[in-house]
Amino acid sequence: MWLILGVIAIIATCINLYMYGTGKDYKLAMAMGLSFTALTLVADYSMVSDWVKVEDWSALLDVVPTMETALWVLTIISILLNITPILLELKNKK
């Protein structure tokens, strides 16, 4: 599930940037991009929770350390890309 939500978050972010580039209202796409990023994180946390419940320690040891770094980096990139149009608008107003 987290993979599907992550792909939707990427698509929504691309739509956000495209709509800003074409001069259309991009705020709904921005909200969708950030929302699906949050849903991706929750789905991933749920997957890890399931591993803990079934005591799948090998999966936790193999996946979680790398996944933590990737999730931090990808979440920061998602936030920056989704707020870029707002930052550019603020810059252009000055």
RAJO-V586049 format. One record per residue. N is the residue number from 1. RES is the residue in three letters. SS is DSSP state (2 for helix, 1 for strand, 0 for the rest). OMEGA is omega as a letter, one per 20 degrees, with the letter a starting at -180 (NA if undefined). Layout:
n = <N;N>
res = <RES;RES>
ss = <SS;SS>
omega = <OMEGA;OMEGA>
This chain:
n = <1;2;3;4;5;6;7;8;9;10;11;12;13;14;15;16;17;18;19;20;21;22;23;24;25;26;27;28;29;30;31;32;33;34;35;36;37;38;39;40;41;42;43;44;45;46;47;48;49;50;51;52;53;54;55;56;57;58;59;60;61;62;63;64;65;66;67;68;69;70;71;72;73;74;75;76;77;78;79;80;81;82;83;84;85;86;87;88;89;90;91;92;93;94>
res = <MET;TRP;LEU;ILE;LEU;GLY;VAL;ILE;ALA;ILE;ILE;ALA;THR;CYS;ILE;ASN;LEU;TYR;MET;TYR;GLY;THR;GLY;LYS;ASP;TYR;LYS;LEU;ALA;MET;ALA;MET;GLY;LEU;SER;PHE;THR;ALA;LEU;THR;LEU;VAL;ALA;ASP;TYR;SER;MET;VAL;SER;ASP;TRP;VAL;LYS;VAL;GLU;ASP;TRP;SER;ALA;LEU;LEU;ASP;VAL;VAL;PRO;THR;MET;GLU;THR;ALA;LEU;TRP;VAL;LEU;THR;ILE;ILE;SER;ILE;LEU;LEU;ASN;ILE;THR;PRO;ILE;LEU;LEU;GLU;LEU;LYS;ASN;LYS;LYS>
ss = <0;2;2;2;2;2;2;2;2;2;2;2;2;2;2;2;2;2;2;2;2;0;0;0;0;0;2;2;2;2;2;2;2;2;2;2;2;2;2;2;2;2;2;2;2;2;2;2;2;2;2;2;2;0;0;0;2;2;2;2;2;2;2;2;2;2;2;2;2;2;2;2;2;2;2;2;2;2;2;2;2;2;2;2;2;2;2;2;2;2;2;2;2;0>
omega = <a;r;r;r;r;r;r;r;r;r;r;r;r;r;r;a;r;a;r;r;a;r;r;r;a;a;r;r;r;r;r;r;r;r;r;r;r;r;r;r;r;r;r;r;r;r;r;r;r;r;r;a;a;r;r;a;a;r;r;a;a;a;a;a;r;a;r;r;r;a;r;a;a;r;r;r;r;r;a;r;a;r;r;r;r;r;r;r;r;a;a;r;a;NA>
